Amino acid sequence: MAREMMTKKYKKLRAVVLVFTFLWASFSPLFGEDGKWVIAAQKFIYARGQTKNAVTSNIEETIPINILEKISRSLERNIMPNERFERENYKLRTERQSLYLQLSSEYKKRDSLVLNNYSDMRMKSELKAEEKKIKQIQEKLEKNIAEQKEKYEKAEVQMHLAAGEVDDDDNVELNEAELVKNLIKNIFEQSEDLITEENIALYKDSVESLFKTTVKVKETDYTEPLFEKEVVSSGINGLITGQITSYGDFISVAVDLYNYPGAKKIGSVMEVGEIKELDLITSEISRQILPMIVNTLPVKFVFSIEPEEAKEKLSIYVDDVLQKMENDTVSLDSGSHRIQFVSEGYKSAGVTYFFEGNKKYNIEVKFERPVIGHIQLQLKNELPGNIYANAEPALKFDDRNSQISINGNTILGEFITEDNETAFFYIPKKQTFDGSAVTLNPKPRDRTEYVNTRRKWMYGAYTVFMISLIPTFYTFGNFQINKDLYSKQQIDFETAKRWQTASNISSTISICCGVFWGIELIRYLVAANSVLPQNVKPGIVSEQVPVGIPPVETQQEEAVEIENENQQ
C-alpha cells in the first residue's frame, strides 16, 4: 500500500516537473538579462592643413560632447545576427591567436631538443611529450576554425531569415514521427531570436567622457587590430569619430560611426553651418546618426488602392518625399512616418503612425471624389459683419444671407462684426452637401474680456464665501459651548439665545455666499465654454439667393483682381 502511494506521488511529482520544464523552456527567453550597447565618442580632429584658432577653440571636444548629449535618452539597439557573429568571431580570433603563439612556442621547444645532450631513450620521450602538446593545440585550433565556420554559416542563414528572404521551415512536410521528435526537441531547447535588443548606454555613463587611446596607433586607423583591441577592451560597441574643416565663419563636420568588434563603419554624416550655430549643426548630425545607432529595421508597406482610376495617377509622399512604388510596395526605415496619398481628381488622404521594424503593413486607401457645391448661410437676426468659412470669405448678399463653397469636409467658420468682435460656428459633414442651408445665431463679443470678467466675479464670490465662514465657525462654536453651559445651569438663557441667533445669521449669510459662488462658477464655465464653435441649425433654402452665382458686386471685384494679376 505504501509503495503504491509512493508511486502515485512520484508520478504527480514527475508530471509537475515536466509541466514546469515545459513552461520554463517556453517562457525563459522572456526572462533573459538585457545587455548593454555602449557608445562613445572620440575627440574630433582637424583636416590636413587645418588648425584651430580663437574662434574654433575646443570645438573638437564640444561637438562630440553635444552629439552624445542629444542621443543620451533611453534607447535600444536592434542586434542583428551578423553583429552577434562579429562578437563571437572576435573571441574566437583572440583564442586562435593565443593558440597559434602556444603552437609556435611548442614547435620551438621541440626543435631545441636536438641541442640538448639527451640519450636516445630520453630524446624519444621528450619528443613524444612535445608532439602530444602540439597535437592538442592543433586540435583546439581545428575546433576553433570549425566553430568559426559553423557560426558564420548560421549567421548567414539568420540574416536571410531576418530579412524575410528565406522561409524558416522551407515548406518541408514532416511525418508524424519527425513532428514528435521536433516537438520534444523544441521543449528542451530554447529557440534563439533572430533579432535581439540591447539598451544603449554611454561610455563611463557620462557625455563628457571622451574615449582616449592608450596604445600608439594613428588616430585615423580606426580599423587597425591594435585600435580595435583597445576599443573592445574598454567595453565600447559604437564609436563616433569626426573630422573638422573650417573656412572663415563656416565649418564642415564629417562624422563616422564604427561598430566593434569587427571595426566596421556603419554610417557617415556630413553637415555644414556657421560656427555660431554649433548647436544646430550638432542637432542635425544627431538626428541623422540616430537611426544608425539604434539600427532601425526596414518596414515594408503594401498598398491597396481603390478605385483603379485613382491608382493610375497616384503619388505617395512619405515625410513630404515622393516615393517610387514597385509592385504596390514601398520599403522604409522603421519609426514614425507621415504618409500622404495624392491622386488627381480625388480628395487627398493621409495617415501618421509609428511603424515597427521588420514588419509588413497593408494599407488600404479608398479615394473619394470631392463634393463640390454651395451652402446658404442665414443669420437668425440681421447683424452687420462678414462671414469666413475655412479661412475664406463667404459671398455676401445682404445682412442675413451669404453663400460659401464646399468640398465635402467639415467647415469651421467665423462671424466678425465691424467692431472686430467674433463668434465661431461649426458645420458638420452631414450638412455639407450642395444646395443645403443652415441658420446661424452668432453672439459676437470679445471672448477674452468676457472670460476674464466672469473669472474675476467667480474668484470674488469664492473669496466672499471663504471670509463668511470665519464668523460662522466662530459663532457656531460659541453657541455650542454656551448651550452646554446653559444645560449645566452655569449661564442664563438670554446669553445662550444670543449666540444661537448669531450662529443662525452667520450660517444664513455663508449659505447665501456659497450659492452666489456656485452661480458665478457656473457662469464662468459657460463663459469658458463659449469660445467653442457654435453648432448651426438646419435652415430653409431661400429662392432669393442664386445658388452658385455670386452677386454683381462680387463679380466685378473678382474681375478686377484677375485683371490686375494679368497686368502683373
Salt bridges, closest charged atoms under 4 A:
GLU60 OE2 - LYS43 NZ 3.94
GLU60 OE2 - LYS52 NZ 3.11
GLU61 OE2 - LYS43 NZ 3.91
GLU83 OE1 - ARG77 NH2 3.03
GLU83 OE2 - ARG87 NH2 3.51
GLU86 OE2 - LYS264 NZ 3.15
GLU88 OE1 - LYS151 NZ 3.63
GLU106 OE2 - LYS109 NZ 3.96
ASP111 OD1 - ARG110 NH2 3.61
GLU126 OE2 - ARG122 NE 3.10
GLU131 OE2 - ARG110 NH1 2.75
GLU147 OE2 - LYS151 NZ 3.99
GLU165 OE1 - HIS160 ND1 2.72
GLU192 OE2 - ARG84 NE 3.49
GLU192 OE1 - LYS154 NZ 3.07
GLU198 OE2 - ARG87 NH1 2.78
GLU228 OE2 - ARG93 NH2 3.45
ASP256 OD2 - LYS265 NZ 3.80
ASP279 OD1 - LYS70 NZ 2.88
GLU284 OE2 - ARG287 NH2 2.46
ASP319 OD2 - HIS337 ND1 2.92
ASP320 OD1 - ARG338 NH2 2.69
ASP328 OD2 - LYS311 NZ 3.20
GLU344 OE1 - LYS313 NZ 3.94
GLU356 OE1 - LYS359 NZ 2.86
GLU368 OE1 - LYS347 NZ 3.88
ASP399 OD1 - LYS396 NZ 3.65
GLU520 OE1 - ARG454 NH2 3.17
GLU520 OE2 - ARG523 NH1 3.34
